[in-house]
Amino acid sequence: MLLSLCIAIPAITALLMLLVPRSAEASVRWIALGGSLAAFAVSLGVYANFVPGQAAYQLVERGPWISTIGAEWHLGVDGISLYLVLLTTLLSVLCIISSWGSIHERIKEYHFFFLLLEAGMIGVFCALDLFVFYVMWEVMLVPMFFLIGVWGGARRVYATVKFFLFTMAGSVLMLVGILYIYFHTTDPTTGLNTFNLILATEQAKFPMDVQTWLFLSFALAFAIKVPLFPLHTWLPDAHTEAPTAGSVILAGVLLKMGTYGFLRFCLPMFPQTSVEYVPIISVLALIGITYGALVAMVQKDVKKLVAYSSVAHLGFVMLGTFALNIEGLSGSLLQQINHGISTGALFLLVGVVYDRRHTRMLADYGGIAKVMPVYAALFSIIALSSIGLPGLNGFVGEFLILLGTFAANPWYAVIGASGVIFAAVYLLWAYQRMFFGPIVHEENLKLKDVSAREALPIVVLAGLAVWIGVYPQPFLERMIPSLELVLTKFQTTNMTQMLLP
């Protein structure tokens, strides 16, 4: 019942919140925090009960839901989804804490949508039924639509509509693919069609032309969500206009649904087509790495800089995924967690100074390390983790990705490595402009350093960055068996000789 509880607790808390008077703002905040903390505590129970070294799904829950169409309430986690569930529950707690000082309007509605979003995201990572997966995928769209559209910046409506249209376009194509798989998957016990993801993966032996169309229907939905170049145009707008917590959860969790989808659906179900598309997706990932880094370098708005850095980082994740070896896959999955930690923390840090100055322009700062030394120290740790400094989380993920990519195609690794250098340039240059030099704006002389409430979420994420950077083994030992199971699909179809493009 642990996984169902993880989904139910935020959903029920959101519904209970509707009973609280709108004027009881403090109660609303505490109830939201309590619900998210309870979900996080249950997810720690999931982690504690997860047995390392096993590839199969664990903590599986199965029960009837809509029996007439073969849909079941079927949940489970493996090494691929375990840490994404933990990341979702942790970031949700930290986002609610960070919203304490930044959200002052429609507080009840804001927390209602946030908790609903959390339930949908956990559902996506736990679903072992294609129907449940699709419902959860769509459920999280609505709260995100309102979070950006109501509590966002000046161009929030434009950003929201763009986000919604892009995501919906991908979702519809994915639905067509899910329906095709449903009509070609049979439950051996009942003889009826089923949405069972495990059976669908086992029975997925489609002709090459069908496999190609199915791959494209899923891949387009996931590529939009990643987002893979050139489908990234919605991301900078959504990031820039979203409230701080919205940007954190968007970067930390929502984008991972795309990369997770490639690992969960495209590679194990359509292995032959996946191999054929390695050159195309790898080249697009490399363009995303260099393009995202170069555009980030010229940004004057620090939040836009972090947004474009996400395009580059997720290009790394896709490059590692389509290296199709265990080094690349494990680096890719670990880098998904790292991106959620580092970029989520960067957005929280940007939100701290925005709440004080109501500007994100780099030119409006300068020299603020003198008046905000603790903030400057936290920013430096997170920036270095995002760059990939040895001893911090980003280094481990990027090293594994480049190791796997080099084994698949050395030239891809050489081009991809340039992104590490570009990341150092744009982040350190931005850091220099924000924190060093004389204070030329009088308003900055009055800036207060980060408070304990503001620092808490960032310190937690910085601690995780150090932990993964120094001792990543507990993370990798739970991921690798499930990723090796994905790779067996390629070995059993005698395609290992095709892995080198």
Secondary structure, 3 states (H helix, E strand, C coil): CHHHHHHHHHHHHHHHHCCCCCCCHHHHHHHHHHHHHHHHHHHHHHHHHCCCCCCCCEEEEEEEEEHHHCEEEEEEECCCCHHHHHHHHHHHHHHHHHCCCCCCCCHHHHHHHHHHHHHHHHHHHHECEHHHHHHHHHHCHHHHHHHHHHHCCCCHHHHHHHHHHHHHHHHHHHHHHHHHHHHCCECCCCCCECCEHHHHHHHCCCCHHHHHHHHHHHHHHHHHHCCCCCCCCHHHHHHHHCCHHHHHHHHHHHCHHHHHHHHHHHHHHCHHHHHHCHHHHHHHHHHHHHHHHHHHHCCCEHHHHHHHHHHHHHHHHHHHHCCCCHHHHHHHHHHHHHHHHHHHHHHHHHHHHHHHHCCCEHHHCCCHHHCCHHHHHHHHHHHHHHHCCCCCHHHHHHHHHHHHHHHHCHHHHHHHHHHHHHHHHHHHHHHHHHHCCCCCCHHHHCCCCCCHHHHHHHHHHHHHHHHHHHCCHHHHHHHHHHHHHHHHHHHHCCCHHHCCC
